[in-house]
């Protein structure tokens, strides 16, 4: 298949194109400068795969949770391609994407993104099924979910994994952790998950669909409390 996928959920942005059995991936660890880099990055990976936007079978992205700015940027870029060329956009949970490489593990996987203030966007996956739905959780809640689990994988960006495990252990969690910092090439999981959805007949994102926000933005919180 021919596809373009992007992960803008965290500060490290990953963009990849696929032309049948040829894949090219670009990784940008650029913090908040995604807006000036994403479109040129998309053009670059497509060119390296000898692909034009009108030749794509689909596009896909991490749709959240994650960075407010990154998620909005990613969905706007891919919906522009959809509008111009009629190419379907598939939205994949960021946490499912980060848990996917460990689908075959005998242990469940808690997938995490640091949400600051000792809270995490997290979900628990076992054999590809969410046994704890993606949510914005504090440390005591996560510890409660892990009480009956003897051993668990922890997946996400390395800094997020380290922070979560440290906080859980400091607060008395006795679960044994397998630290599994996710590969920088998260787009490999996006290709696999999007094609699984496409094959199963799942609907792509509709015109009115947007990113998944599990928490109000700082601006929204300030407005609500003013």
MDAnalysis code that builds the backbone (N, CA, C; Angstrom):
import MDAnalysis as mda
import numpy as np

u = mda.Universe.empty(678, n_residues=226, atom_resindex=np.repeat(np.arange(226), 3), trajectory=True)
u.add_TopologyAttr("name", ["N", "CA", "C"] * 226)
u.add_TopologyAttr("resid", np.arange(1, 227))
u.add_TopologyAttr("resname", ["UNK", "UNK", "UNK", "UNK", "UNK", "UNK", "UNK", "UNK", "UNK", "UNK", "UNK", "UNK", "UNK", "UNK", "UNK", "UNK", "UNK", "UNK", "UNK", "UNK", "UNK", "UNK", "UNK", "UNK", "UNK", "UNK", "UNK", "UNK", "UNK", "UNK", "UNK", "UNK", "UNK", "UNK", "UNK", "UNK", "UNK", "UNK", "UNK", "UNK", "UNK", "UNK", "UNK", "UNK", "UNK", "UNK", "UNK", "UNK", "UNK", "UNK", "UNK", "UNK", "UNK", "UNK", "UNK", "UNK", "UNK", "UNK", "UNK", "UNK", "UNK", "UNK", "UNK", "UNK", "UNK", "UNK", "UNK", "UNK", "UNK", "UNK", "UNK", "UNK", "UNK", "UNK", "UNK", "UNK", "UNK", "UNK", "UNK", "UNK", "UNK", "UNK", "UNK", "UNK", "UNK", "UNK", "UNK", "UNK", "UNK", "UNK", "UNK", "UNK", "UNK", "UNK", "UNK", "UNK", "UNK", "UNK", "UNK", "UNK", "UNK", "UNK", "UNK", "UNK", "UNK", "UNK", "UNK", "UNK", "UNK", "UNK", "UNK", "UNK", "UNK", "UNK", "UNK", "UNK", "UNK", "UNK", "UNK", "UNK", "UNK", "UNK", "UNK", "UNK", "UNK", "UNK", "UNK", "UNK", "UNK", "UNK", "UNK", "UNK", "UNK", "UNK", "UNK", "UNK", "UNK", "UNK", "UNK", "UNK", "UNK", "UNK", "UNK", "UNK", "UNK", "UNK", "UNK", "UNK", "UNK", "UNK", "UNK", "UNK", "UNK", "UNK", "UNK", "UNK", "UNK", "UNK", "UNK", "UNK", "UNK", "UNK", "UNK", "UNK", "UNK", "UNK", "UNK", "UNK", "UNK", "UNK", "UNK", "UNK", "UNK", "UNK", "UNK", "UNK", "UNK", "UNK", "UNK", "UNK", "UNK", "UNK", "UNK", "UNK", "UNK", "UNK", "UNK", "UNK", "UNK", "UNK", "UNK", "UNK", "UNK", "UNK", "UNK", "UNK", "UNK", "UNK", "UNK", "UNK", "UNK", "UNK", "UNK", "UNK", "UNK", "UNK", "UNK", "UNK", "UNK", "UNK", "UNK", "UNK", "UNK", "UNK", "UNK", "UNK", "UNK", "UNK", "UNK", "UNK", "UNK", "UNK", "UNK", "UNK", "UNK", "UNK"])
u.atoms.positions = np.array([
    [0.838, -1.201, 0.000],
    [0.000, 0.000, 0.000],
    [0.871, 1.247, 0.000],
    [0.259, 2.364, -0.326],
    [0.954, 3.654, -0.366],
    [0.327, 4.547, 0.702],
    [1.162, 5.067, 1.597],
    [0.602, 5.774, 2.756],
    [1.560, 6.819, 3.290],
    [0.978, 7.751, 4.052],
    [1.728, 8.783, 4.771],
    [1.198, 8.801, 6.194],
    [2.096, 8.700, 7.189],
    [1.655, 8.707, 8.587],
    [2.526, 9.654, 9.403],
    [1.936, 10.232, 10.458],
    [2.669, 11.163, 11.311],
    [2.294, 10.955, 12.770],
    [3.278, 11.160, 13.631],
    [3.072, 11.137, 15.083],
    [3.530, 12.483, 15.627],
    [2.557, 13.316, 15.983],
    [2.833, 14.645, 16.549],
    [2.373, 14.737, 17.991],
    [2.138, 13.602, 18.633],
    [1.546, 13.633, 19.975],
    [2.515, 14.124, 21.040],
    [3.811, 13.942, 20.804],
    [4.823, 14.353, 21.771],
    [5.791, 15.332, 21.111],
    [6.774, 15.795, 21.873],
    [7.714, 16.776, 21.338],
    [8.572, 16.203, 20.215],
    [8.780, 14.880, 20.223],
    [9.529, 14.237, 19.141],
    [8.558, 13.854, 18.034],
    [8.657, 14.511, 16.903],
    [7.742, 14.293, 15.790],
    [8.336, 13.266, 14.824],
    [7.506, 12.302, 14.401],
    [7.939, 11.278, 13.463],
    [7.018, 11.292, 12.255],
    [7.597, 11.297, 11.062],
    [6.856, 11.357, 9.801],
    [7.389, 10.250, 8.900],
    [6.492, 9.487, 8.267],
    [6.950, 8.387, 7.416],
    [6.033, 8.211, 6.216],
    [6.628, 7.780, 5.113],
    [5.885, 7.434, 3.907],
    [6.188, 5.988, 3.554],
    [5.223, 5.357, 2.908],
    [5.353, 3.952, 2.517],
    [4.878, 3.792, 1.086],
    [5.709, 3.188, 0.265],
    [5.365, 2.893, -1.127],
    [5.565, 1.401, -1.327],
    [4.494, 0.646, -1.083],
    [4.549, -0.816, -1.106],
    [5.573, -1.315, -0.084],
    [6.698, -1.910, -0.527],
    [7.658, -2.456, 0.427],
    [8.779, -1.484, 0.770],
    [8.685, -0.248, 0.311],
    [9.699, 0.763, 0.606],
    [9.137, 1.770, 1.601],
    [9.874, 1.995, 2.698],
    [9.451, 2.948, 3.721],
    [10.583, 3.914, 4.016],
    [10.217, 5.193, 4.205],
    [11.221, 6.182, 4.610],
    [10.656, 6.964, 5.790],
    [11.467, 7.083, 6.842],
    [11.030, 7.720, 8.090],
    [11.967, 8.859, 8.455],
    [11.392, 9.965, 8.914],
    [12.185, 11.103, 9.401],
    [11.734, 11.427, 10.820],
    [12.701, 11.653, 11.703],
    [12.425, 11.928, 13.116],
    [12.976, 13.308, 13.461],
    [12.145, 14.125, 14.112],
    [12.523, 15.493, 14.457],
    [12.300, 15.707, 15.953],
    [13.383, 15.786, 16.711],
    [13.281, 16.033, 18.146],
    [13.437, 17.534, 18.363],
    [12.342, 18.267, 18.103],
    [12.435, 19.725, 17.975],
    [11.508, 20.476, 18.922],
    [10.937, 19.792, 19.888],
    [10.094, 20.488, 20.850],
    [8.888, 21.149, 20.198],
    [8.725, 22.438, 20.445],
    [7.532, 23.161, 20.003],
    [7.644, 23.727, 18.587],
    [8.659, 23.336, 17.827],
    [8.838, 23.889, 16.490],
    [8.228, 23.010, 15.397],
    [7.251, 22.206, 15.767],
    [6.650, 21.303, 14.796],
    [5.952, 22.044, 13.660],
    [5.348, 23.179, 13.966],
    [4.542, 23.877, 12.968],
    [5.349, 24.310, 11.753],
    [6.621, 24.645, 11.957],
    [7.436, 25.093, 10.835],
    [8.125, 23.940, 10.119],
    [7.961, 22.725, 10.630],
    [8.694, 21.582, 10.097],
    [7.798, 20.537, 9.448],
    [6.545, 20.412, 9.899],
    [5.720, 19.279, 9.493],
    [5.505, 19.194, 7.983],
    [5.038, 20.261, 7.362],
    [4.729, 20.193, 5.922],
    [5.966, 19.893, 5.085],
    [7.110, 20.575, 5.305],
    [8.313, 20.187, 4.566],
    [8.731, 18.742, 4.839],
    [8.525, 18.265, 6.071],
    [8.872, 16.886, 6.404],
    [7.995, 15.902, 5.629],
    [6.714, 16.192, 5.521],
    [5.808, 15.342, 4.754],
    [6.241, 15.280, 3.286],
    [6.545, 16.429, 2.718],
    [6.988, 16.467, 1.320],
    [8.291, 15.689, 1.140],
    [9.170, 15.788, 2.126],
    [10.471, 15.130, 2.047],
    [10.337, 13.609, 2.031],
    [9.547, 13.049, 2.968],
    [9.443, 11.583, 3.024],
    [8.694, 11.047, 1.802],
    [7.708, 11.798, 1.321],
    [7.000, 11.370, 0.106],
    [7.950, 11.343, -1.094],
    [8.769, 12.373, -1.209],
    [9.735, 12.429, -2.309],
    [10.707, 11.261, -2.245],
    [11.180, 10.930, -1.036],
    [12.147, 9.839, -0.894],
    [11.526, 8.481, -1.239],
    [10.202, 8.396, -1.148],
    [9.508, 7.161, -1.521],
    [8.922, 7.235, -2.932],
    [9.268, 8.297, -3.668],
    [8.770, 8.486, -5.043],
    [7.247, 8.460, -5.095],
    [6.629, 9.186, -4.156],
    [5.176, 9.227, -4.037],
    [4.652, 10.645, -4.180],
    [3.501, 10.761, -4.807],
    [2.761, 12.023, -4.828],
    [1.539, 11.866, -3.933],
    [1.027, 12.964, -3.394],
    [-0.112, 12.890, -2.471],
    [-1.334, 12.237, -3.114],
    [-1.529, 12.467, -4.413],
    [-2.710, 11.895, -5.070],
    [-2.590, 10.385, -5.292],
    [-1.425, 9.804, -5.026],
    [-1.220, 8.362, -5.187],
    [-1.458, 7.583, -3.891],
    [-1.656, 8.269, -2.787],
    [-1.786, 7.609, -1.479],
    [-3.062, 6.780, -1.389],
    [-2.978, 5.656, -0.692],
    [-4.171, 4.873, -0.376],
    [-4.830, 5.385, 0.896],
    [-4.028, 5.891, 1.832],
    [-4.560, 6.422, 3.081],
    [-3.494, 7.264, 3.763],
    [-3.926, 8.027, 4.763],
    [-3.006, 8.673, 5.699],
    [-3.461, 8.312, 7.107],
    [-2.560, 8.462, 8.081],
    [-2.916, 8.136, 9.464],
    [-2.057, 8.949, 10.409],
    [-2.553, 9.098, 11.645],
    [-1.808, 9.849, 12.653],
    [-2.230, 9.432, 14.050],
    [-1.348, 9.731, 15.014],
    [-1.746, 9.629, 16.416],
    [-2.709, 10.770, 16.691],
    [-3.903, 10.422, 17.189],
    [-4.964, 11.419, 17.326],
    [-5.137, 11.882, 18.766],
    [-4.312, 11.355, 19.668],
    [-4.380, 11.763, 21.054],
    [-4.493, 10.553, 21.962],
    [-4.228, 10.767, 23.235],
    [-3.894, 12.044, 23.873],
    [-2.477, 12.484, 23.547],
    [-2.173, 13.738, 23.923],
    [-0.844, 14.265, 23.682],
    [-0.851, 15.778, 23.631],
    [0.132, 16.333, 22.955],
    [0.293, 17.781, 22.848],
    [-0.884, 18.415, 22.109],
    [-1.513, 19.417, 22.731],
    [-2.626, 20.112, 22.071],
    [-2.188, 20.649, 20.716],
    [-1.066, 21.337, 20.684],
    [-0.597, 21.959, 19.454],
    [-0.243, 20.916, 18.408],
    [0.504, 19.888, 18.810],
    [0.917, 18.852, 17.872],
    [-0.252, 18.113, 17.262],
    [-1.246, 17.754, 18.081],
    [-2.400, 17.013, 17.575],
    [-3.205, 17.850, 16.587],
    [-3.416, 19.111, 16.896],
    [-4.160, 19.994, 15.981],
    [-3.410, 20.162, 14.669],
    [-2.102, 20.315, 14.777],
    [-1.276, 20.495, 13.594],
    [-1.348, 19.263, 12.689],
    [-1.199, 18.077, 13.278],
    [-1.208, 16.852, 12.492],
    [-2.520, 16.616, 11.781],
    [-3.615, 16.782, 12.494],
    [-4.907, 16.506, 11.863],
    [-5.229, 17.543, 10.788],
    [-4.806, 18.778, 10.972],
    [-5.031, 19.804, 9.947],
    [-4.269, 19.472, 8.668],
    [-3.030, 19.000, 8.816],
    [-2.205, 18.679, 7.653],
    [-2.792, 17.516, 6.858],
    [-3.252, 16.480, 7.549],
    [-3.773, 15.318, 6.832],
    [-5.176, 15.564, 6.291],
    [-5.972, 16.364, 6.980],
    [-7.296, 16.679, 6.445],
    [-7.190, 17.573, 5.210],
    [-6.116, 18.352, 5.123],
    [-5.890, 19.145, 3.907],
    [-5.655, 18.218, 2.721],
    [-4.907, 17.136, 2.929],
    [-4.690, 16.153, 1.859],
    [-6.004, 15.458, 1.505],
    [-6.789, 15.151, 2.539],
    [-8.089, 14.526, 2.290],
    [-8.978, 15.434, 1.443],
    [-9.022, 16.704, 1.787],
    [-9.856, 17.656, 1.038],
    [-9.387, 17.799, -0.409],
    [-8.073, 17.815, -0.597],
    [-7.526, 18.030, -1.937],
    [-7.607, 16.790, -2.811],
    [-7.390, 15.608, -2.219],
    [-7.248, 14.407, -3.042],
    [-8.183, 13.257, -2.651],
    [-9.018, 13.464, -1.646],
    [-9.978, 12.437, -1.254],
    [-9.363, 11.224, -0.584],
    [-8.231, 11.398, 0.089],
    [-7.551, 10.277, 0.734],
    [-8.014, 10.139, 2.182],
    [-8.473, 8.947, 2.593],
    [-8.996, 8.781, 3.953],
    [-7.917, 8.964, 5.015],
    [-8.334, 9.520, 6.155],
    [-7.438, 9.734, 7.294],
    [-7.880, 8.811, 8.432],
    [-6.950, 8.019, 8.950],
    [-7.245, 7.146, 10.082],
    [-6.581, 7.703, 11.336],
    [-7.370, 7.849, 12.384],
    [-6.864, 8.334, 13.662],
    [-6.626, 7.175, 14.614],
    [-5.432, 7.095, 15.181],
    [-5.061, 6.005, 16.075],
    [-4.702, 6.583, 17.442],
    [-5.190, 5.969, 18.500],
    [-4.822, 6.385, 19.855],
    [-3.305, 6.405, 19.998],
    [-2.786, 7.495, 20.537],
    [-1.343, 7.584, 20.784],
    [-0.886, 6.467, 21.719],
    [-1.670, 6.189, 22.746],
    [-1.288, 5.180, 23.733],
    [-1.353, 3.776, 23.148],
    [-2.333, 3.517, 22.304],
    [-2.389, 2.216, 21.620],
    [-1.187, 2.051, 20.700],
    [-0.796, 3.140, 20.034],
    [0.361, 3.105, 19.146],
    [1.625, 2.729, 19.911],
    [1.792, 3.296, 21.114],
    [3.003, 3.046, 21.893],
    [2.992, 1.664, 22.542],
    [1.804, 1.075, 22.719],
    [1.697, -0.272, 23.288],
    [1.805, -1.357, 22.218],
    [1.551, -1.009, 20.970],
    [1.433, -2.004, 19.897],
    [2.662, -2.899, 19.727],
    [3.897, -2.386, 19.832],
    [5.057, -3.274, 19.634],
    [5.117, -4.432, 20.622],
    [4.361, -4.342, 21.714],
    [4.420, -5.367, 22.759],
    [3.134, -6.197, 22.791],
    [2.470, -6.239, 21.642],
    [1.199, -6.945, 21.483],
    [1.307, -8.415, 21.891],
    [2.434, -9.044, 21.576],
    [2.589, -10.476, 21.818],
    [3.146, -10.794, 23.206],
    [3.403, -9.778, 24.012],
    [3.977, -10.023, 25.335],
    [3.010, -10.798, 26.223],
    [3.553, -11.636, 27.092],
    [2.715, -12.364, 28.049],
    [2.183, -11.451, 29.144],
    [2.781, -10.271, 29.273],
    [2.361, -9.333, 30.313],
    [1.551, -8.196, 29.705],
    [0.639, -7.601, 30.479],
    [-0.048, -6.402, 29.993],
    [0.935, -5.241, 29.878],
    [0.529, -4.222, 29.159],
    [1.375, -3.046, 28.949],
    [0.626, -1.793, 29.365],
    [1.224, -1.012, 30.277],
    [0.677, 0.310, 30.563],
    [1.435, 1.297, 29.678],
    [0.686, 1.974, 28.835],
    [1.254, 2.941, 27.904],
    [1.040, 4.327, 28.491],
    [2.071, 5.188, 28.447],
    [1.963, 6.449, 29.177],
    [2.559, 7.632, 28.426],
    [1.995, 8.796, 28.715],
    [2.519, 10.089, 28.277],
    [2.440, 11.021, 29.473],
    [3.524, 11.660, 29.811],
    [3.551, 12.584, 30.946],
    [2.594, 13.740, 30.690],
    [1.625, 13.914, 31.601],
    [0.660, 15.002, 31.474],
    [0.938, 16.122, 32.477],
    [2.114, 16.048, 33.145],
    [2.551, 17.052, 34.123],
    [1.706, 17.015, 35.403],
    [2.203, 17.698, 36.435],
    [1.547, 17.778, 37.738],
    [1.285, 16.392, 38.327],
    [2.249, 15.457, 38.106],
    [2.153, 14.084, 38.611],
    [0.913, 13.363, 38.103],
    [0.522, 13.687, 36.895],
    [-0.564, 12.987, 36.218],
    [-0.033, 12.453, 34.884],
    [-0.690, 11.394, 34.404],
    [-0.271, 10.784, 33.150],
    [-1.484, 10.458, 32.292],
    [-1.343, 10.690, 30.989],
    [-2.266, 10.078, 30.053],
    [-1.816, 8.618, 29.978],
    [-2.726, 7.687, 30.251],
    [-2.319, 6.287, 30.328],
    [-3.473, 5.372, 29.937],
    [-3.100, 4.185, 29.484],
    [-4.047, 3.119, 29.204],
    [-3.323, 1.802, 29.416],
    [-4.047, 0.745, 29.744],
    [-3.450, -0.568, 29.910],
    [-3.985, -1.476, 28.810],
    [-3.056, -2.122, 28.094],
    [-3.407, -2.965, 26.957],
    [-2.912, -4.386, 27.183],
    [-3.724, -5.357, 26.780],
    [-3.351, -6.770, 26.845],
    [-3.808, -7.431, 25.554],
    [-2.839, -7.968, 24.792],
    [-3.130, -8.626, 23.511],
    [-3.906, -7.694, 22.582],
    [-3.577, -6.409, 22.617],
    [-4.204, -5.442, 21.726],
    [-5.547, -4.905, 22.197],
    [-6.007, -5.348, 23.356],
    [-7.290, -4.902, 23.901],
    [-7.028, -3.952, 25.070],
    [-7.763, -2.842, 25.104],
    [-7.618, -1.891, 26.205],
    [-8.361, -2.417, 27.425],
    [-7.617, -2.825, 28.453],
    [-8.255, -3.285, 29.695],
    [-8.432, -2.122, 30.668],
    [-7.739, -1.017, 30.434],
    [-8.018, 0.264, 31.084],
    [-8.048, 1.301, 29.987],
    [-9.196, 1.913, 29.786],
    [-9.349, 2.886, 28.710],
    [-8.395, 4.061, 28.900],
    [-7.964, 4.635, 27.786],
    [-7.114, 5.818, 27.837],
    [-7.764, 6.888, 28.701],
    [-6.970, 7.470, 29.600],
    [-7.511, 8.498, 30.474],
    [-6.416, 9.393, 31.021],
    [-6.828, 10.416, 31.740],
    [-5.928, 11.363, 32.410],
    [-5.953, 10.991, 33.890],
    [-4.927, 10.258, 34.349],
    [-4.975, 9.636, 35.661],
    [-3.876, 10.148, 36.590],
    [-4.189, 10.176, 37.893],
    [-3.159, 10.505, 38.874],
    [-2.492, 9.215, 39.370],
    [-1.410, 9.377, 40.134],
    [-0.625, 8.230, 40.577],
    [-1.427, 7.273, 41.476],
    [-2.189, 7.772, 42.465],
    [-2.966, 6.823, 43.288],
    [-3.932, 5.967, 42.468],
    [-4.558, 6.556, 41.456],
    [-5.489, 5.778, 40.624],
    [-4.743, 4.692, 39.863],
    [-3.592, 5.026, 39.285],
    [-2.824, 4.037, 38.523],
    [-2.368, 2.908, 39.441],
    [-1.921, 3.253, 40.649],
    [-1.499, 2.226, 41.612],
    [-2.654, 1.281, 41.918],
    [-3.841, 1.815, 42.086],
    [-5.016, 0.991, 42.373],
    [-5.273, -0.003, 41.238],
    [-5.082, 0.437, 39.986],
    [-5.311, -0.443, 38.828],
    [-4.265, -1.550, 38.742],
    [-3.087, -1.302, 39.332],
    [-1.993, -2.267, 39.239],
    [-1.937, -3.245, 40.408],
    [-2.824, -3.087, 41.386],
    [-2.762, -3.902, 42.605],
    [-2.784, -5.400, 42.318],
    [-3.599, -5.805, 41.356],
    [-3.746, -7.235, 41.079],
    [-2.792, -7.718, 39.990],
    [-1.905, -6.837, 39.516],
    [-0.986, -7.190, 38.425],
    [0.408, -7.364, 39.001],
    [0.958, -8.567, 38.882],
    [2.268, -8.860, 39.456],
    [3.400, -8.244, 38.640],
    [3.255, -8.266, 37.300],
    [4.318, -7.765, 36.426],
    [3.686, -7.105, 35.212],
    [4.246, -5.955, 34.804],
    [3.653, -5.213, 33.696],
    [4.738, -4.499, 32.899],
    [4.518, -4.403, 31.595],
    [5.380, -3.588, 30.740],
    [4.973, -2.126, 30.886],
    [5.936, -1.226, 30.806],
    [5.637, 0.207, 30.794],
    [6.233, 0.777, 29.523],
    [5.359, 1.334, 28.670],
    [5.787, 1.786, 27.350],
    [5.493, 3.270, 27.161],
    [6.369, 3.932, 26.420],
    [6.221, 5.352, 26.113],
    [7.587, 5.936, 25.828],
    [7.661, 7.250, 25.715],
    [8.949, 7.896, 25.555],
    [9.780, 7.663, 26.822],
    [11.079, 7.526, 26.672],
    [11.932, 7.108, 27.787],
    [11.757, 7.976, 29.028],
    [11.733, 9.295, 28.857],
    [11.594, 10.188, 30.009],
    [10.258, 9.972, 30.712],
    [9.195, 9.708, 29.940],
    [7.875, 9.483, 30.525],
    [7.837, 8.162, 31.290],
    [8.433, 7.118, 30.705],
    [8.481, 5.810, 31.359],
    [9.254, 5.894, 32.673],
    [10.425, 6.532, 32.634],
    [11.242, 6.669, 33.843],
    [10.495, 7.418, 34.945],
    [9.821, 8.495, 34.557],
    [9.113, 9.310, 35.552],
    [7.950, 8.538, 36.166],
    [7.179, 7.841, 35.330],
    [6.035, 7.098, 35.855],
    [6.485, 6.002, 36.818],
    [7.463, 5.217, 36.424],
    [7.939, 4.136, 37.291],
    [8.480, 4.691, 38.606],
    [9.236, 5.775, 38.532],
    [9.785, 6.389, 39.746],
    [8.681, 6.830, 40.701],
    [7.654, 7.482, 40.172],
    [6.555, 7.956, 41.019],
    [5.751, 6.789, 41.597],
    [5.528, 5.764, 40.790],
    [4.786, 4.603, 41.287],
    [5.539, 3.924, 42.423],
    [6.833, 3.724, 42.248],
    [7.631, 3.063, 43.281],
    [7.744, 3.917, 44.546],
    [7.904, 5.235, 44.378],
    [7.977, 6.136, 45.535],
    [6.690, 6.122, 46.340],
    [5.582, 5.817, 45.677],
    [4.289, 5.818, 46.355],
    [3.815, 4.422, 46.736],
    [4.752, 3.473, 46.780],
    [4.452, 2.171, 47.360],
    [3.909, 1.115, 46.423],
    [3.996, 1.320, 45.110],
    [3.508, 0.302, 44.179],
    [4.485, -0.873, 44.149],
    [3.972, -2.099, 44.327],
    [4.818, -3.285, 44.393],
    [4.863, -4.090, 43.101],
    [4.202, -3.621, 42.080],
    [4.234, -4.303, 40.787],
    [5.658, -4.291, 40.229],
    [6.053, -5.373, 39.557],
    [7.362, -5.438, 38.898],
    [7.213, -4.844, 37.498],
    [8.131, -3.922, 37.153],
    [8.017, -3.207, 35.890],
    [9.067, -3.656, 34.882],
    [8.614, -3.913, 33.649],
    [9.509, -4.067, 32.508],
    [9.555, -2.721, 31.799],
    [10.685, -2.052, 31.847],
    [10.802, -0.725, 31.233],
    [11.023, -0.889, 29.730],
    [10.058, -0.423, 28.925],
    [10.115, -0.625, 27.480],
    [9.908, 0.711, 26.765],
    [10.924, 1.550, 26.777],
    [10.819, 2.826, 26.065],
    [10.530, 2.536, 24.597],
    [9.518, 3.179, 24.067],
    [9.071, 2.888, 22.708],
    [10.120, 3.339, 21.696],
    [10.203, 2.617, 20.595],
    [11.117, 2.982, 19.512],
    [10.795, 4.381, 19.000],
    [11.823, 5.077, 18.550],
    [11.596, 6.395, 17.945],
    [10.727, 6.293, 16.701],
    [10.754, 5.132, 16.059],
    [10.000, 4.953, 14.810],
    [8.585, 4.470, 15.146],
    [7.813, 5.317, 15.800],
    [6.443, 4.969, 16.171],
    [5.547, 4.816, 14.949],
    [5.977, 5.372, 13.836],
    [5.162, 5.308, 12.620],
    [5.026, 3.881, 12.090],
    [5.959, 2.969, 12.423],
    [5.801, 1.577, 12.008],
    [4.516, 1.001, 12.601],
    [4.243, 1.329, 13.854],
    [3.008, 0.874, 14.492],
    [1.790, 1.532, 13.855],
    [1.925, 2.788, 13.473],
    [0.806, 3.480, 12.819],
    [0.428, 2.822, 11.499],
    [1.421, 2.462, 10.695],
    [1.128, 1.762, 9.447],
    [0.336, 0.481, 9.733],
    [0.822, -0.311, 10.693],
    [0.185, -1.597, 10.997],
    [-1.236, -1.413, 11.529],
    [-1.421, -0.489, 12.454],
    [-2.742, -0.285, 13.053],
    [-3.727, 0.301, 12.051],
    [-3.276, 1.237, 11.224],
    [-4.171, 1.834, 10.229],
    [-4.603, 0.796, 9.201],
    [-3.682, -0.049, 8.759],
    [-4.041, -1.060, 7.758],
    [-4.936, -2.138, 8.346],
    [-4.773, -2.399, 9.632],
    [-5.691, -3.319, 10.323],
    [-7.106, -2.739, 10.317],
    [-7.236, -1.452, 10.605],
    [-8.544, -0.800, 10.586],
    [-9.123, -0.783, 9.178],
    [-8.289, -0.474, 8.205],
    [-8.743, -0.406, 6.821],
    [-9.256, -1.771, 6.367],
    [-8.507, -2.830, 6.661],
    [-8.891, -4.184, 6.261],
    [-10.183, -4.624, 6.946],
    [-10.344, -4.210, 8.207],
    [-11.537, -4.602, 8.970],
    [-12.762, -3.754, 8.625],
    [-12.579, -2.764, 7.763],
    [-13.711, -1.940, 7.347],
    [-14.080, -0.819, 8.290],
    [-13.159, -0.445, 9.198],
    [-13.425, 0.685, 10.084],
    [-13.522, 1.968, 9.273],
    [-14.378, 2.859, 9.733],
    [-14.533, 4.147, 9.071],
    [-13.331, 5.052, 9.365],
    [-12.828, 5.768, 8.362],
    [-11.798, 6.776, 8.632],
    [-12.414, 7.956, 9.376],
    [-11.589, 8.914, 9.739],
    [-12.105, 10.105, 10.401],
    [-13.099, 10.826, 9.504],
    [-14.151, 11.321, 10.125],
    [-15.145, 12.091, 9.388],
    [-14.783, 13.576, 9.434],
    [-15.484, 14.346, 8.650],
    [-15.166, 15.779, 8.538],
    [-15.187, 16.484, 9.890],
    [-16.103, 16.065, 10.768],
    [-16.281, 16.742, 12.051],
    [-15.373, 16.169, 13.149],
    [-14.657, 15.086, 12.878],
    [-13.798, 14.466, 13.886],
    [-12.532, 15.290, 14.100],
    [-12.084, 15.322, 15.340],
    [-10.853, 16.035, 15.662],
    [-10.010, 15.232, 16.618],
    [-8.967, 15.831, 17.152],
    [-8.095, 15.131, 18.105],
    [-8.836, 14.720, 19.368],
    [-8.310, 13.722, 20.052],
    [-8.857, 13.272, 21.333],
    [-8.133, 14.016, 22.448],
    [-8.869, 14.892, 23.134],
    [-8.292, 15.626, 24.260],
    [-8.861, 15.040, 25.545],
    [-8.011, 14.550, 26.420],
    [-8.461, 13.992, 27.695],
    [-8.427, 15.026, 28.806],
    [-7.962, 16.223, 28.473],
    [-7.876, 17.297, 29.463],
    [-8.107, 18.617, 28.758],
    [-8.760, 19.542, 29.434],
    [-8.924, 20.877, 28.872],
    [-7.563, 21.564, 28.770],
    [-7.411, 22.428, 27.779],
    [-6.166, 23.171, 27.638],
    [-6.031, 24.191, 28.768],
    [-4.802, 24.696, 28.966],
    [-4.578, 25.720, 29.998],
    [-5.458, 26.931, 29.747],
    [-5.614, 27.308, 28.478],
    [-6.452, 28.467, 28.144],
    [-7.910, 28.214, 28.528],
    [-8.401, 26.974, 28.267],
    [-9.782, 26.644, 28.610],
    [-9.987, 26.616, 30.124],
    [-8.982, 26.098, 30.842],
    [-9.090, 26.060, 32.308],
    [-9.127, 27.485, 32.882],
    [-8.261, 28.347, 32.379],
    [-8.239, 29.744, 32.853],
    [-9.560, 30.445, 32.558],
    [-10.124, 30.187, 31.362],
    [-11.393, 30.810, 30.988],
    [-12.519, 30.339, 31.909],
    [-12.513, 29.033, 32.221],
    [-13.579, 28.476, 33.065],
    [-13.498, 28.966, 34.494],
    [-12.319, 29.319, 34.963],
    [-12.150, 29.724, 36.359],
    [-12.099, 31.256, 36.512],
    [-12.161, 31.972, 35.402],
    [-12.067, 33.453, 35.498],
    [-13.432, 34.072, 35.776],
])
